[in-house]
Amino acid sequence: TNIKTKDINKLSAFKRYRNQLNKELQNAKKIYFCDFFLSCNNRVDVLWKKLNSVLGRSCATKQVLKISHNDQELSGQALSNAFNDYYVNLVKERPESDPCKYIKARNNESMFLMPVTASEVISVFNVLKNSQSCDSDGLQIKPVKYVIDLISLPLAHIFNLCFNLCFINGVFPCQMQLAKVTVLYKKGNKNELGNYRPVSILPVFSKGLEKVILLRMTTFADNHDLISSSQFGFRKHRSTELALLAQKEHILRNFEQKKLTLGLFVDFTKAFDYLDHNLLLKELGMYGFRGHVSKLLRSYLSFRRQYVHINGHSSEIKPIESGVLQGSILGPFLFNVYINDIVNISHSTQFFIYADDASLLFDGNDVSELIDNANETLEKLNRWSRHNALKINAGKTKAVIFRPKNKYINITKDSFINSSQIEIVPAFKTLGVIFQENLLWDDHINHIVSKLSSIVGILYRHKHILPLKTKLILYNSLFYSHLNYGQLIWGTTTYTNLHKIFMLQKRY
């Protein structure tokens, strides 16, 4: 507020009272927000709802109210049915020939299901992630954890019955095979059903049974070294950052030898959904998951059903005839087994895989030779995909030719999949990090700075009214998480780039 006066005493008094009022208002806001956040009672979901309302940020998981599809406006149960029909009726590729021919050798050892104990049931349920979502029975994991000591013995008995009965017909309880599906918007046109990711909420007790099966399967796989070392997804002591670091080190080794590297970043269309159950069971048998274990897994995969639940409206229940559920416990491991033999299509190519994200690296001195090698491997990869009922998305598959910064290259050839051209680009974002052709990381730093600048603006405007504990939560989740991810990869960038981030951090 401005006042017009020539009286210096009045002006001085005005400024003194104005500053005092501002200070009192700021203190009052601080006390209000302290009480405001203390009322969350350590509920993280409630805390974030309140923080987002204070910061003016829209919720990323905003519910879908209605969409226009095929010239019709859908809402309520019609919307839920449309999503469910879309997910269960995805066009499947028919597998060609015998996919098991890509597996090097049959594992002669067979896995056996060891009995489940009450103490194991307790430990398994205690490590399951807490979720506020209710399953198809209206149950949440937290209440089950509170009473797990009391129900562990009968649960162990039920799980062992499943193991024992599988010697006869293979039994995975039917009631545990019903999934409740919610949808999350990814990106693109909001009226396209394919731009929403299905997330399956499985029955609470199904998660416990899947977990005890998974522990036995992963132990067997690790003991017999079944999963390729090129697979970094859903494995102990592996991560996206280790996958990225391995790729970076491979490219740098070629730089030291004055060699070029062609990176091929392959995108599979809805790979988790296209997985063929019969092929998976055949491959599992080759790896040693046969006999009664195979019967149990066949029962687990068969007769699965799901319904989509949006805004309090549930769709009709439909059967699922392919794929593994995103959100299931066993799904990621089964997918790793399914694509495990992809590395056997070419022994001259380096594979770096995280779930269904596959990066292929080719080494050489000549650009034309590199592209020829890439095209030859693409032909083999396409054949492997057809054998495994998967489909490569040529439009999203990209190539980058990595070169030392002072080395000039002339690209005179193209890469193709089924006559679809693969675009050769100067930079590509894989697993959250942008790889540039010269590995200087300028594009990735600019991406981080752009993302963090908007966050700093939000935090700076509210830094005087938020309690210290809340500011630390915001800093660690909104700022530090972006800053910390991938530092082993892009941390070798130039001093100028690092200084940009340092100065941005100082502003907060």
N, C-alpha and C positions, 0 to 999 in steps of 0.2 A: 504494500500500500504506500502511495506517495502522498505527502501533505505539502501544501504551499504555504510557507511562512518564512519570514525573515528573522524571526525570534530564535536565536541560537539555543536558548535554554529550553524552549518548547520542543525544538527539533531533537535535541539531545535526550529529553525525557521520553519523547515518542519512540526513539530508537531503543532506549533502555527497556521500556515496557513491551515493545514489539518483540525484542529478543527473548525477554523473560516468558512471554506468552508462547512463542515458538518452542522454547525449551520445555515448558510445561506440557504442551501438546505432544511433543515427541516422547516425553517420559510416560504420558498417559497411554499413548499408542503402544509403547514398549511393554508396559504392564498388561495392557489388554491382550496383546499377542502372546505374551508369556502364559497367561491363563488359558488363552485360546488353544495353544498347542499342548499344554499340560492336560487338557481335557481329552486328548486323543487316547490316553491310557495305554501307550506303547502299541497302539494299533497302526501299523505302517500304512495300510490302505486308507484309513481315516485321515492320517497325517498328510498324505499326498493329496487327498481331495481338498483339504483346507489350504495347503500350500499353493495348489494350482488356482484356487479361487482368489487367494491374496495376490499371486503373481500375474493373474490374468492369462494363464496358459490354458488352452483347450485340452481336454483329456484325449490321449492318443487312442484309447479304446472306446471312444464314443459309440453308442449303440446305433445300429442301422434302424431307422424308423420306417422308411419306405424307399423303393427304387422303381425306376421305369424300366421294364424289360419286355422286349417284343411288343412295343407300343402299348403296354399295359402298366398301370401303376399298381404295384404290389405292396401290401402291408399285412400285418397280422399273420394269421396262419397261412395265407396264400404265399406270403413272402418266405416263411419258414419252409413250406413245401417246395417252393422254387429252388431254394438253396440245396435242400436235401436231394431233390431229383437231379440237380446239376452234379453234385458230388458223387452220387452212386452210379450215374450213367455216363461217366467220362468215357470217351471212345478209347478202347484198349487196342494196343498193337498185338496181333497174333504172333506168338513166338515161332521162329523158324528153326528147324533142325534140332540138334541136341546141344544145349548151352554148356553141358558138363564137359564138352571136349576141350574147353579152355582151362579147366582145372588140371594142374600138372600131374598130380598123383592122388589116388584114393587113399584116405587115411584108414588104415586097417584097425586102429583102436576104436572102440565104441564107448560112448558115454553112458554112465548109469546114474540114476537119480537116487542120491542118498536121502535118507529120511529127514524130515524137518522136526526140529525140537522147539519146545516152548520158548526157550531163551533166544533162539534164532528169530522166531516170530517177533518177539519184543524188539530186538535190535533192528530188524528190517523195517518195522512200522515207525520206529523212532527216527530213522534217517529219511523217511519220506517227507517231501516238502509240504509245509502248511499251505493251505489254500482256502479262500473264503467261498469258493464255488461248491455248489451241491451237486452230487452225482444223480443218476437217474432214480435212485432210491431216496433222495433228499438228504443223504448223509454228507458230512464234511470229515476231513481227516483228523482235525483237532480233537473232537469229542472221543473218537476211537482211540487216540493216543492216551487220553486220560484214563481209559479203562483197559488198556492193552494188557496190563499185568493180570487182570482178572479173566480175560478171554483168550489169552495166548495158548492155553492148553487145548481147548476145543478147536481153535483155529488150526493149530498144528495137526490135530487129528483129521480135520477136514482136508487140509493140504495133502497129508499122507494118503488119504483115501483117493484123492485125485491121482497121485503117483501110482498107487497100487492098482487101481481100476484100469489104468492105461495099459497094463499088461494084457488086458482083454480087448477093449475096444478103443481106448484113448478117451479120457474124459476131462474136459475143461468146463466147469459149471456153466450152464446156459445163461443163468441170470447174471453172470459176470461178463457176458459178451455183448451187453447192450451199452452203447456209448451215447452220451449226451453231447452234442456238438454245438459250439458257439462259433461265431465268425468274427474275424478281425480284418479291418480294411488294410490293404498293403499300399498300393499306389495306383494311379491311372484313373480311368473313367469309373466313377462310383456306381454307375448303372450296369457295369459288367460284373456278372456273378464270379467270373474267374479272377477278379481283382480282390477277392476276399479269401483269407486263409482260414481253413477249418481247424479248430482246436478241439480235440476230443477230451471230454471229461469222463474218465472211466470209473466204474464202481470202486469204492474205497478198498474193499476186500480183494478185488481183482488185482489192484496194484500190489498188494502184499504177496499174492500168489505168483504174479509175474516176476516180482523181485527175487523170490527164492529160486525160481527157475533160472532167471538171468544169472544169478551168482554161480550156479552150477555150470551153466553153459560158458560163461566167460572164463571160469577157472580151467575148464577142459580146453578151451581155445588157446588160452595163454600157455598151458602146460605143453601143448602140441604145436605151438607157434603157427596157428592156422590163419590168423588175419595178417594181411600184408603189412609190412613196415611202412608202406606208402600211405596207409590210411591213418589219418590223425583225428578223425571224428569219433566221439563217444567212447574213448578209450582212456584207461588210467595213464596218468603222466603224459598225456598228449593234449594239445590245444590248438586253436586257430593261430596263435602267435608262433608256436613252434613250427607249424606248417609254413607260415609266411617266412620265418627266419631261415628254414631249410631252403626255400626257393631263392631267397636273397643271396645266401652263401654260395649256392650253385652258380648263379649268374655272375657273382663277383669272381669266383674261381676262373670262369671263362674270360672275364675282363683281364685278369692278370696274365692269361695266356694269349691275349689279343684276339680272342675268339668272340663270335656272335652267339646269341642265344635267341631262339624263337620260342616265345611262350604262347601256348594255345590254351585258352580258358573256355572250357566246354560247359554248356548249359544243357541239362536234360529237362525235358518237359514233364513236370509233375511226376518225378521219378518215384517218390514214395507211394503215389496213388496207382501207378501203372504196374507195380511189382506183381508178378504172376505167382500165385500160391503153389501151383503144381511144380513149377520150375524151382521155386525156393526149396520145397521139400526134397526134390531130387538133389540139389546142391548140398543141402544139410546132410543128406545121407552120405554123400561123397566125403564130407568132412568128419564123419563119425557120429553124427546125431541121427541114429537109426533105431530100428526096433521099437521098444516101448516109448522112447523119447520122441521118435518120429510120430507115433500115434498121438501122443499128447499135443505135439505142435500142430498136427493136422486138425485135431479137435479145437485147438486155440484159434486157428485161422478160419475154420469152417463155421457156418451158421452165425457169423458176426452180424449184428444189426446196429443201426444208428437212427437217431432223429435229431433234427436241428431245432434249437430253442433260441428264439429271438424276442426280446421285449415281452416276455411272459407268454409267448405263443409257441406251442410245440408242433412240429410237423408230424406226418404219419411216419411210422417205423418202417424202414426199408432195409433189405439185406445188403451186405457188403461182399462183393465177390472177388475183389482184388485189392492189392495195396496193404500197407501197414499203417495203423492210425498214428497221426502226428499228435503226440501227447501220451502215447503208451510207453510202458517201461521196456518191453521186449522189442518194440518196433525198430529202434535205431540199430541194435545188435543184429537183428534179422536182415536189415537192409545192408549192413556192412558185409554180411556173409554173401548176400545176393550179388553184390558188385565186386566181390573180392578178387575174382579172376580177371578183372579188366586190365591189370598190370601185365598179364601174360600175352597180350596181343602184339607187343613190340618190346624186344629186349634192348633196343638202342635208344629208347625214350625214357626219360625220367618222369615218374608220376608223383604228384602231390595231391592227395585226396582228403577232403573233409566232408564226410557224409556224401551228398550228391554234387558237391563242387569239385570238379576235377581240373587240375592244371597240368599240362604236359609241356616239358621243356626239351628242346632239340638243340644240339651243339654243332657248330661248324664255322668255317672261315668264309663261306660264300653264301650270299643271300639266296641265289637261285637254287643252290643245293639244299639249303634249309627248307625252302618252300616245297621242293620236291619230296623231301623226307616227311614233311608235315602232311602233304596230300596223300602219300602212301599210307601213313598211320591213320589218317582220317578215314580212308577207305576201310581199313581193318576195324577201326572203332565203330564205324557205321554198321558193319557186318555183325560185330559183337552185340551192338544195341538191338538189331533186329532179332538175333538169336535169343536175347533176354527180354523181349517185349518192351523195350525202352525206345525212346525217340529223342534224337538230338535236335535242339532248337537252333537252327543255323543263324537265325536273325540275332540271337543273344550271344552266340559263340563268337569270340573275338580273338585276334592274334596281335602280339606285340613283338617287335624285333628289338631286343636289348643290345645296346652297343656302347662302348666307351665314348665319352662325350666328344672326343676329338676325331672319332672315326665316322667318315661319311659313307652312307650306303645308298644304293640305287635299286628300288624295288621295281622289277619288270614282270613279275608273275603274280598270280592270284591263287588263293586256296579255295577249295570247293568241297561241299558235302551235297551229294545228289544234285549236282548242277547249281546249288545255291552257294553264292560267293560268301566267303568268310572275310569280314572286314579287318584289314590291318590298321591298327590305331596306334597313336604315340603313347597312350597311357590307358590303364584299365584298373578299375577298382575290384579287387578280389579279397574276400573275407574282411572287408572294412578298411583296407589300406590301398591307396592308389599307387600302383607301380608304374613309374615313368620309364621310357626307353633308355634313359641314361642313369637311372637310379639316383637322381639328385633330390627327389622327393618334394620339389617345389609345388607341384599340384596338390599333394597331400597336405602340406603345411598350409597352403591357402585355404584348403577345405576345412582344416581344423580351426584356423583363425576366423573364418567366416561363421562357423558354427558357434565358437566360443564368444565372439563379439556380441552376438544377440543375447547370449546367456549373461554376459558381464553387464550389459545394459539393464537387464531385468534385476539382477542381484544388486547392482549399485543403487538403483532407485529405492530399494527396500532395506538397505543395509543398516539404517539408523533405527528401524522399528522392530527388526527381528532379533530374538534372543541369540546368544552366541552358539548354543547347541544346535538351534535350527539352521543358522548360517553355515555351520560345519556340515550338517546333513546335505544342504543345498550344494555347497562347494564340492563335496565328495561325489555326489550323485550326478550333478549337472555339469560340473566343470572338470574335476580331476579324472573322472571316468574316461572322458574323451581325451584328456591330456596324457593319461597314462597308457591307454591302449596302443600297443604296437611300437612302444619306444625303442625296443630292441631292433626294430626294423628301420624306422625313419629317423632314429636318434643320431645317425651318422651324417645328417644333412649339414648344410653350410651354417656358419656362425650367424649369418644374416637371418636365415630362416628361424633358427633357435631364438634369436633376439626378439623376433616378432612375438613369439609365444610368451617369452619372459616378460616383455612389457605389458602384454595383455593380462597376464596373471597379476602383475603389480597393481593394475587398475582396481582389482577387487580387494 
